[in-house]
Amino acid sequence: KKTEQELKDEEMELFTKYYMEWKGGKKSDNISYANIPRFYYRLPAEDEILLQKLREESRAVFLQRKSRELLDNEELQNLWFLLDKHQTSPMIGEEAMINYENFLKVGEKAGPKCKQFFTAKIFAKLLHNDPYGRISIMQFFNYVMRKG
């Protein structure tokens, strides 16, 4: 028969074993947990000057990169010129329209910054009950200005 101390030791050993398995001390058979990226990083404290500077610098670099992706005035004017040049007749009232084939042609000529806007998904999103399967040039241009 086991003594009371031996029973307590055995209980503690089992508790530790099960707790470590539950807590993740023993590696799980499911490897997908290792692929989940870390998504939260705490903000640096006031006395962590180096971490604060690193955060400021990384934010500035991020904003610069995003700024370079935006279309400048000249690129927007060029895009409007290309859209206007490739419009598909007939016009609906005052509104110029463009079909998918010409839409793709403009996408090739517009440059690398504009490439992201010339997709089938965006064309379909802007397509409304036109009997010729076209989208409004003005609606597309406004979409680019809002998203870009």
N, C-alpha and C positions, 0 to 999 in steps of 0.2 A: 504494500500500500504506500502511495506517495504522501509525503509530508505536505503541510499547508504551504510552505515556502516553495517547494517544487511545483505545486499546482499554480501558484501565483506567477512563478517564472515562466511556466509553460503558457499560461494565459497571456502574459506580457509578450512573449515571443510570437504567439499567433496573432495577437493584436497588431504588433509591429509589422509582421509580414503582410497582413491584409490591408493595413493602413498604407503601407508603401506601394502595394499594388494599386490601390484606389487612388493614391496621390500621384502616381506616375513614376515611382521609384524604379519599378521594374518595367522595362520597355514592353509596350503593347504589341500584339501581332499586327495591328492595323497601322500601316505605315503612312496613311493619308494624314494623320495628325502632324507628322513631321513636315508636310508640305504646306500647311496653313501659315501664311506670312504674318509677321507681327504688324499690327495696324495702329497701335497706340504707343506713343512715346511721351513720357511726361515732359512738361515744360521745364526748362532749366531754372533753378532757384536763383535769387538775386546775387548770391555769392559765387555762383558758377559762371564767371565772366567769360571764360573760353567757350563754354557751351552756348552762351548767349550770343557771342560774336559769330560762332559757327551757324547758329540758327538764322541770324540776320543775313549773313552772307549767302546762305543757301536760298533764302527767300528772294533776295535780290537777283540771284542767278536765274531762279525760276521765272520771275517776272520779266527779266530781260529776254529769256527764251520765248515766252508767250508773246511778248511785244514784237519780236522778229517775225512771228507767225502771222501777225495781223497784216491786212492789206493796206498799203499806204494810198494816198490820194491818187497818185499817178496810176497805180495798179487798178484801182477802182474805175478810173476813167477809161483805161484800156479795156477792162472787162465790159463796161457799158457799150463802148464802141463796137467790140466784137459781137455782143448780143444783138445790138441794133443792126449790124451788117448782115447777120445770119438769120434775121427774123423770117418766119414762114407766113406767107399770105394764105387766106385773106385775113385782114385785121378785123377784130370784133370792136366796132365803134372806134374809139381812139386807142384801144389797147393793142400793142404789138405782141405777137405770140411766136413761140419757137417749138419746133417738133424735136423728137428725141435724136434723130440723126444729126441735125444741125447743133443741138445741145452738146453732143459728143465732139463735134468739130470744134466748137468754141472751147470746150474743155481741153483739147489738145493744144490749142493756140494760146490759151490764157496764162500758162506758166505754172510752175510747181506749187506755188502757194494756193492757187485756186483749185488744184486737182481734187482736193477733198470734197468740194461742193458739186462736182460733176459725176454723181453716182445715180444709178437707176433708182435707188431708194429715195433720194431727194426729189428726183423727177416725179416719181409716183406720188410722193407726199404732196407735191404742189399741183398735181393733175386734178382738174375739176371738170366735169361734164362738157368738155370741148368735143364737138363731133369729129374733129380731125386729130385728136390725141395730142394736143399741144398744151404748153403751159404759158402763163403770162410772163413776159420778160421782166416787167416791173416787179411782180411778186417774187420772182427768183432773185432779182437784184436786191430787193429789200431783205430777203432771207439771208443772203450772203452778208449784207451789212450788219444784221442782227447777230448772226452766229460767228462771223469772222472777227 
